[in-house]
Amino acid sequence: MIRRPPRSTRKESSAASDVYKRQEDNREVIEEPQESKVEEEKTEPCLENSVPNVIKKASFHDGVRRGLHECCKAIDRGVAQMCFLAKNCDEPNYLSLVKALCAMRSVRLVMVPDNKELGAWAGLCKLDNKATPRKVVRTSVVVITDYGEKTPYLEWLEKEYKDTEE
């Protein structure tokens, strides 16, 4: 039979709390973690910086559609505001379909160089302990239906891709 120590001597673990407790000399001492100020890198908006940031902000507001079927439905219904299409799509019919739908509904079309990168930006991957994407699923199309809040990256994308036709 296994004997467990009484409840009063068990160590409490609360990883989710911001205050850590420890016992010293039979009294409880509360330590608050030191706040580290992490400054965001101020980078110039470009395609590689803007697309992931816009997709991330839109995903917070449930405004991202991934994959051909979901994206075609969103474009056809008229709720799509911006469309990201991978240049190295496997099927050329997908490219022509999405381009035609975007032109018909006057949706901004942004061409992205790699479909694996687009899948990672859209969140179609597993993240390891260091938050690097692993097992990335390639996707040809991502559509934004709700931007959320205005950011400099979104403004740069809107300015760069004013016209929908190339």
N, C-alpha and C positions, 0 to 999 in steps of 0.2 A: 504494500500500500504506500502510495506517495503522499508525503505530508507537505502541505503548502504552508508558507509562513502566514501569520495572521494578516488581515487586511491593513492594519495600521502601519505595518513595516514595509509594505509593498511600495515600490517606486511608481509614482504617477508619471505617465508620459503624455504630453499634449503637444504634438508636433505642429498642430494647426494654430496654436495660440501664439500671440506676439510676446507674451511675458513668460519667462522661464523661471521655474522655482527650484530651489535647492535648499537642503537643510544643513545648517551649521550650528553646532553646539545646542541642539535641541530647539532652535528657533528658526522660523521661516524667513528667508531673505528673498526679496523679489528683485530680479535684475531685468532691466529693459535692454533689448538688443540695440546695438549702435546702428544708427541710420547711415547708410552709405549713399552719398549723393551721386547718382549715375546721370551724367549729362548725355543727352541725345546728341548724336553726331549731326552737325549741320552740314548736309551735303547738298550739292546742287541737284535740282530735279532733273532726272533723265529717265529713259525708258526702264532701265534695270532697277531704279529706285522707286519710281512712281507707281508702276503696275502692282508690285507686292503691297505697297502701303495702301493703295486705293482698295484692293481686294480685301485686305485685312480689316480696314475700317468698315467696308460694306458687309463683311461677314459678321461683325458685331451687331449689325442691325438687320440680320437675316435677309440680305439683299444680294446674295450670290447664287447663281445657277451654274452648275457644272455639267459638262457632257452635251452631246449633240441633241438628244431628245428634249431635255429640260430647256436648253437654250433656244431651240427652234420654237418651242411652245411659248416661251417668254417673249421672243421677238414677234411672233405672230399675233399674240394678244395685245401687243403695244405697250407692255410694261418695261421693256428693256431700255436702258439709258445709254449703256456703253457695252461694246462687245470686244473681247480679246480672242483673236484667232491665231493659231500656231501655223507658221509658214511650212514646217516640215510634217504636215499632216499626211498620214498614210494613204488616205483615199482622196483623190482629186475632186470627186463629186461632193464631198463634204465642204470643201473650200468654195466651190461654185454655189452651193445651196445657201451657205451662211452669208456669202457676199451678196447674193441676190435678195435674200430676206432683209439684210441690213439696208440695202439701197432702197428697197420697196417701203420700208417703215421709217426711213431716215434715222437710223441708229448709228452712232459713231463706231467705226470699225478700226481697231488697233491691231496691227500685225505684230506678233511676238515671235522671236526666232526659234524657240525650242518648246516642244510640247511637254517634255519632261519638267522643264523649269516652270511652265505654266501650271502643271499639276501640283508641284511643290508649293507654288504661290497660292493656289486655290485651296490648299489644305488636304490634298489627296495623298497623304503620306503618313508614315509612322515617324515619331521623333524619338531619338535615343536620349541618354542621360544628359548630354551636352546640348540638347535641342537642335541637333543637326538632322535634317530629313533623311530617313532611310526608307526603303521600299516605296519609292515614289511611283504613283500611278500616272501614266501619261494621259493628258486630256487635250483635245483639239480646240475646244471652245469653252469660254467662260463668259457669262453675261452678268452685268451689274444691273439690278433692278432698283436698289435703294442705296445711295452713296453714304447716307448717314450725315456726317458733318463735313463742311468744306475744309480742305487742307491745301497747302501750297502744291502738293503733288497732284491733286485733282485739278486744280486750276491750271497747272502746267500741261496736263494731258488734254484738257478741254481746249487750251490755246493752241497746242500743237496739232491736234486732230479736229479742227473746226469742220472741215468738209468730210463727208462720208464716202465720197467717191474718190478713187485713186487714179 
